[in-house]
């Protein structure tokens, strides 16, 4: 298992409230759209990160993590597992405090690199499930 409940609680409560959601677009049919809405309901600022850089849920979007002109606390990753490792590396590079790989997003090497860099990390879990469960 990659991250126990205590790590999940720590990220949700202590890592900060600005969450960059990589893969979030204005497509209401995508899981990221609904999860971002839940994050907002629980007081998180959601920053869309998608090549289209669309505004979603009232927040301006950015094409990459590096384009975001303010600090990001948590990077929530909604991309294919084979693309997730580079996103985790970008999260480290921008100084995020934590990385969260969504359900089905699994990259053990990226997990190890991210943890070695000192960031908290969760893999293969969903904050929209975990926030209500652990609150």
C-alpha positions as CSV (number, residue, x, y, z in Angstrom):
1,X,0.0,0.0,0.0
2,X,1.2,3.5,-0.8
3,X,0.2,5.8,2.0
4,X,-1.6,4.8,5.1
5,X,-4.6,6.7,6.5
6,X,-2.3,8.9,8.7
7,X,-0.4,10.1,5.7
8,X,-3.7,10.8,3.9
9,X,-5.0,12.7,6.9
10,X,-1.8,14.7,7.1
11,X,-2.0,15.8,3.4
12,X,-5.7,16.7,3.8
13,X,-5.3,18.7,7.0
14,X,-1.7,20.0,7.1
15,X,-0.3,20.2,3.6
16,X,-2.2,23.3,2.6
17,X,-5.3,24.3,0.7
18,X,-4.0,25.1,-2.9
19,X,-4.4,21.9,-5.0
20,X,-3.2,21.9,-8.6
21,X,-5.3,19.2,-10.4
22,X,-3.4,17.9,-13.4
23,X,-5.7,16.7,-16.1
24,X,-8.6,19.0,-15.0
25,X,-10.5,20.4,-17.9
26,X,-14.0,21.8,-18.4
27,X,-15.2,18.3,-19.5
28,X,-18.0,17.5,-17.0
29,X,-17.9,13.8,-17.9
30,X,-14.3,13.4,-16.6
31,X,-13.7,12.3,-13.0
32,X,-11.4,15.2,-12.4
33,X,-14.2,17.6,-12.8
34,X,-16.3,16.1,-10.0
35,X,-13.4,15.5,-7.7
36,X,-12.3,19.1,-8.1
37,X,-15.8,20.2,-7.1
38,X,-15.6,18.1,-3.9
39,X,-12.2,19.5,-3.1
40,X,-13.7,23.0,-3.4
41,X,-16.6,22.1,-1.1
42,X,-14.1,21.1,1.5
43,X,-12.3,24.4,1.3
44,X,-9.5,23.6,-1.1
45,X,-8.5,26.0,-3.9
46,X,-8.4,24.0,-7.1
47,X,-6.0,25.1,-9.9
48,X,-6.7,23.4,-13.2
49,X,-3.6,22.1,-15.1
50,X,-4.3,21.0,-18.6
51,X,-2.8,21.8,-22.0
52,X,-6.0,23.7,-22.9
53,X,-5.5,25.9,-19.7
54,X,-9.3,26.3,-19.4
55,X,-11.0,28.0,-16.5
56,X,-12.8,25.4,-14.4
57,X,-15.0,25.9,-11.4
58,X,-14.2,29.6,-11.5
59,X,-10.4,29.0,-11.3
60,X,-8.0,30.0,-14.1
61,X,-6.3,27.1,-15.7
62,X,-2.6,26.7,-16.6
63,X,-1.0,24.5,-19.2
64,X,1.8,23.2,-16.9
65,X,2.6,23.2,-13.2
66,X,5.6,25.5,-14.0
67,X,3.2,28.1,-15.4
68,X,1.4,28.6,-12.1
69,X,2.6,31.9,-10.7
70,X,1.9,31.2,-7.0
71,X,2.8,28.3,-4.6
72,X,1.0,25.0,-4.9
73,X,0.6,22.8,-1.9
74,X,-0.7,19.5,-3.3
75,X,-0.5,18.2,-6.9
76,X,-3.4,15.9,-7.6
77,X,-2.7,13.8,-10.7
78,X,-5.4,12.6,-13.1
79,X,-3.2,11.4,-16.0
80,X,-2.3,7.9,-17.3
81,X,0.2,6.1,-15.1
82,X,2.8,6.2,-17.8
83,X,2.6,10.0,-17.8
84,X,2.4,10.4,-14.0
85,X,6.1,10.1,-13.1
86,X,7.1,13.3,-14.9
87,X,4.2,15.1,-13.3
88,X,5.5,14.0,-9.9
89,X,9.0,15.2,-10.8
90,X,7.5,18.6,-11.8
91,X,5.7,18.8,-8.5
92,X,9.0,18.3,-6.7
93,X,10.6,21.0,-9.0
94,X,7.9,23.6,-8.1
95,X,8.2,23.0,-4.4
96,X,4.9,21.3,-3.7
97,X,4.4,19.7,-0.3
98,X,2.6,16.6,-1.5
99,X,1.6,14.6,-4.6
100,X,-1.6,12.6,-4.9
101,X,-2.0,10.0,-7.6
102,X,-5.7,9.3,-8.3
103,X,-7.4,5.9,-8.3
104,X,-5.7,3.7,-11.0
105,X,-2.7,6.0,-11.3
106,X,0.3,3.9,-10.2
107,X,4.0,4.4,-10.6
108,X,6.1,2.9,-7.8
109,X,9.3,4.5,-9.1
110,X,7.7,8.0,-9.1
111,X,6.4,7.3,-5.6
112,X,10.0,6.4,-4.4
113,X,11.5,9.5,-6.1
114,X,8.9,11.8,-4.7
115,X,9.2,10.4,-1.1
116,X,13.0,10.6,-1.4
117,X,12.7,14.3,-2.3
118,X,10.8,14.8,1.0
119,X,7.3,15.1,-0.2
120,X,4.3,13.3,1.2
121,X,2.6,11.1,-1.4
122,X,-0.5,9.1,-1.9
123,X,-1.1,6.7,-4.8
124,X,-4.1,4.9,-6.1
125,X,-6.6,6.8,-3.9
126,X,-9.2,9.5,-4.3
127,X,-9.5,12.6,-2.1
128,X,-13.2,12.9,-2.8
129,X,-13.5,9.5,-1.1
130,X,-10.9,10.1,1.6
131,X,-12.0,13.5,2.8
132,X,-15.5,12.5,4.0
133,X,-14.2,9.1,5.3
134,X,-11.4,10.6,7.4
135,X,-13.0,13.9,8.5
